[in-house]
Amino acid sequence: MSEKTPGQLTFVQKALRMTKSTFPLVGLAKANSRLMRAISSGAHHFQFLVEWGVDNPEYFDHYLDQFYAWKKSRNSLPWERGVYSSFALQATTKDGRKPSVLELCCGDGFMAYHFYSLIADSVVGVDFDPKAIKSANRNNKSDNISYAVGDIRTDIPEGQFDNIIWDAAIEHFTEAETQALMATIASRLKPDGILSGYTIVESGGGHKHLHQHEYEFHDKADLSRFFTPYFANVQVFETTFPNRTNLYFYATNDKLPSERYLNLVESR
């Protein structure tokens, strides 16, 4: 950002410059921001206790992560999920064309808005929970995002998409349901389209992470077996945090994201 000369400054900017030179305005602004963050964190902590203290809702309000949980836990998992699927979106962008995106089980639309909408031509989000879609339309709307209530076992939107994202939801379906869904998902992708997403590795104690989970995956190979009958190229990788091991996946009948042109520089 280039610095303006004094003659180019507006009246308000000149007044701010003069005030800053005689009054600790920056320090006061920072103190006010710290106070607002503390208030916001406390408000979202209270919301977390109300929503999750007794039972697990069907969807997670990711503003709880942004304003409360991330600061407390230092766990960057929610942002990791958005980044890795964004990587797949970048891989399908060709000749200046932005990709069309379908997000399955989109929840509150936080990822659709904050990670996908800027680099996508259009995003269609579908979730079976009317409350989640209501929250998405209220808090995470954009001109190029459309949300719909639907059970993806029967209501996956028609069309051909460059990217399909199935993030933090594949574990909510039985093995048989997931196998059936894969055939439909593959049919909704363009020939060079990419399916991406995230799930969780089962806990060691034999208990599910959430009671809504129908099937938690044993390891990378266990997850990969659901994709290989329908996609020529599959990549599953994991990241580990103190309280969980995460699995991420890319599946496509074309090149994987890391093999496509992504302005990477390689040294051999």
N, C-alpha and C positions, 0 to 999 in steps of 0.2 A: 504494500500500500504506500503510494507516494505521499510525501509530506507537503501540505499546502503552505504557500507563503502567507504572511500576515495579510496581504492585500486580497487574498482569495477566500479568507475565512468569512463565514456569515456572522451576523450580529451575535447570535447565540453562542457560536464557537468562540468568538472574541471574549464574550462575557465569561464563558467557562474557563478560558485560558487565564484571564485576569483573576478570577476567583481562586483557581488552583494555585496561583503564585502567592496568594496571601492567606489562604485558608486550607486546612488539611482535608480537602474534599475527597481525594482518592482514598485516604484512610477511612473516612466515614462511610464511603460507598462500599468498601470491602467489609467493614464491620457490619453494615446493614445486610450485605449478601450472606455473611456467615450466620447472622441471626435468622434470616429467611430460610436458609438451608436447614438449620436446627429445628425450626418450627415445622417445615415441610417433612423432615425426617420423622419427627414425633407424630405428626398426623398420619403418615403412611404406616408407621409402626403400629399405631392404634388400629388402623384398618386391617393390617395383617393379623393382629390378635383376634379381631372380631371375625374375620373371614376364615382363618386357618387354625384358630385356637381349639376348636372342637371337632371340626370335620374338614374334609378337603373339597373345595368347590370343583366344578367341572373344568373351569379354566382359570388361569393365573393372570392377574392384573400386573403387567410388567412395569407399570409405574411404581409398584412396590420395590422392584429391583432398582430402578433408576434413582429413587429418592430416599430409600431406606436400606434395603438388603445389601446392595453392593458395597456401600460404605462400611457396613458392619462386618460382612463376611470376606471381602476382598476377592470374591469368587466371580470371575468374569464370564462364567458359562453362558448367560443369556446373550451377551454380545458376541461371543465366539460362534454361537449358532447362526446369528444373522450374517456374520462375516463370511463363514464358509459357504453358505448358500448364495451370498452375493458374488462370491468367486465364480460360481457356476453360471450366474447371470452374465457376468462380464465375459465369460468364455463363449457365450452364444451371440454376443453383439458383433455384428459384421457389417462392414461398409456403412457405418454410421447408423444402422438400423437398431432400434432398441427392441428387446425381446418381449414377447407376450408371456405372462406368468399366471399360473394357477397355484394357489396355496390351499392345500387340503388341511382341514382342521385348523383354521387360521386363528382360532381363539379371539382375543381382544383386538387383533389387527395391528399390534405394536410392531411386529417384524415387517409386515407388509408396508406400513407407513415409513418406518425409520430406516429400513435397510433396502427395500426392493423398489419402492415407488419412484425414486429419483432416477434410477437407471433402467427402468422398464417402460415400455410403451403403455402397457396396461397390466393391472393386477386384478385377478378375480379371487376372492377369498370365500371359502365355504366352511361352515361349521354347523353341527347339529344343535348347538345350544343357542336358543334365541337371546338369552341374556348376554352371551359373548358377542353376538352380532350387534345387539343394541349398543354395547360398550364400544365396539369397533366403529360404528357409525357416529357415535357421539365424540369419541376421543381421538380417532386415528383415520379420519376421512381425508380424501384427496380426490381431485377431479378424475384421476386415472385409476382409482381403486373402486371396485364394486364388491359389496359383501352380500352373501345370501345364506339363508338358513337351509341346511340340507344334510342328510346322512350320506356320507360318501359311499356307503355300501350299495346305495341305490340311486343317489342323486349327484354323481360327479358331473359337472357341467360338460356339455357338448363342446366340440371345437378341437383345434390343433394348437398346441402351445409349445413355445420354445423351451420353457422351463416349468417343471412341476416340483413343488416343494412340499415335503411331508415332514414337518418339524415337530418333534416331541409329541408324536401321536401314534406312530405305528405300533407302539407297545399297548395301546388301548384296544387292540383287535386280537382275536384268536388266530392261531396259525392258519386255520382253514379260511378265515375271512381275509387275512393278509394275502394268501396265495391267490384267492379269487380277485382281490383288488388289483394285484399286479398286472393281470391281463388287461383290465380296463385302463389302468394308468398308462401302460405301454401304448395302447391304441389312441390315447389322447395326446401323445407327444409327436412332434414333427420328426422326420427321419434322423435329424441331427440333434434332437432335443435331449435335455438332461434332466433326470430325476435326482434331487438332492434332499438331504434331510439329516435328522439327528434322532437318536434314541439312547437308552440307558442300559448298562449291563446289570444283570440281576445282582441282588445283594448276596453276600456270602452266607447269611444266616437263614436263608430259605424264605424270608419274608419279602413281600413286594414293597417297592418304594412308595407306591400309592395303591389304595385298594381298588381304584378304577382300572389299573393295569391288568390286562388279560394275559399277556405273554411278555415276559422280560427275557432278553437275549443272553445266551451263555457267554458268547464271545464274538469276535469278528466273523469267523467262519459260519457261525450259526445265523447271523444276520445275512451274510452274503448269499446263502443258499436260496433265499426268497427272490433274489434278483436274477440270478444266473439263467433260469429257464426263459427269461424274457428279454434280457439285454446282453449284448455281445461283450461289453466292457463294464466291469464293476470295480469300484475302489471303496474299501471300507478301512477307516483308520480310527484310532482312539486317542483321547486325551484323558488325563487323570487328575482329579481334584481330591482333597482329603476325604470327602464324603461320598464320592461316586466316580465311576469310570464311564466316560461318554463314548458313544460310537457315532461317527459321521459317515455318510455314504454318498457316492455319485454312481449313477447307472445310466448308460447310454448305448445306443447302437452305432455311434460315431466315436470320435476321439474323446477321451476323458478331458476334463478342464485343464489339467496340468500339461496335456499334450497339444493343446490348441494355442493359437497365437494370442499371447497375453502380455506383449511387450516385455517378455523376459529376456535377460541376457545370460547366456550360458558360456561357461569356460570349460574347455576340454584340455 
